[in-house]
């Protein structure tokens, strides 16, 4: 659903994955990395924080950024820094 052409699908998937990824399950994060990375990067670059923040958080969790630091980066709009942490 993250790769759907429908914003509603992406939005609902994002809310669900945000909750599921809070425990940072390695299998889930690995699957997101291999199957949804391009879509998450695209969404993380959206200008509307309300639409982009869940993707930014998911990318940060995939990259292994500590939750407090991740929230600081998201709040500051440091999208590129989050994306760079994936490399």
N, C-alpha and C positions, 0 to 999 in steps of 0.2 A: 504494500500500500504506500510505502514511502516513495516509490517510483511512479506512482499513479499521476496521470495528467490532471486529476481533480484535487484542488486545494483541500476540500473537505476530507478526502481519504488521507492525505498527508498529515493534516492537522490531527485527526483522530488517532492515527498510528503514532504520531509524535507524543501525544498525551499518554498513550498506553506504554510506549517504550521508555518514556521518562520514568514512569513508576517502576517498571520491571527492571530497569538498569540501576536503580538506587543501590542495590546490594552489590553491584559491579560483578555479576556472575561472568566469569571468564568465557564460558561457552557462548553466552548471548552477545557479549562485546565482540568476540571473534567473528560471529556470524554477521553482526552489523558491519564490521570492518570489511568482510569479504563480499557481502551482498548489497550493502546500501551506502557505501562510503561516498560515491559520486553524488547521489541524491542529497545526502546530509550536508555535504560541502556546499552544494547549490543553495539549499535552504538556509544554511548558516549565513550566507552572504546577502540574504534578503534584507532590505532596509528596515522593515517593520519589526521591531524587537518582539512584539507580541506573536509574530509568526515565525521568527527566526530563533528565538532563545532556546527552544527545546532541542533544535538541531545542534546548536552551539554546545549545549550541555552534554548531549549524547557524544559528540565528537571529543569533548574533553574527557569524558569517561573512557572512551575507547583509547585515547592517548595516555591514560593513566594519570591525568592531572588530579591532584588532591582536591577534594570537594570545596573546601574554603577558598583555595586559590582559584579554582574554576569559577566559582560564583563571582569573585572579584574581576576576573577577566571578562565574564559575560556582562556584568554590570557596567564595565568600562568600555564595552563594545570592541574588545580586542580579538576580533574574529581571526585575523591573520596569525596571531600568536597561538591561538588554539589549533588552527590548521597546521601550523609549522610543527607543533608538538607531536603530530602523527608520524612525522618522518624520522 
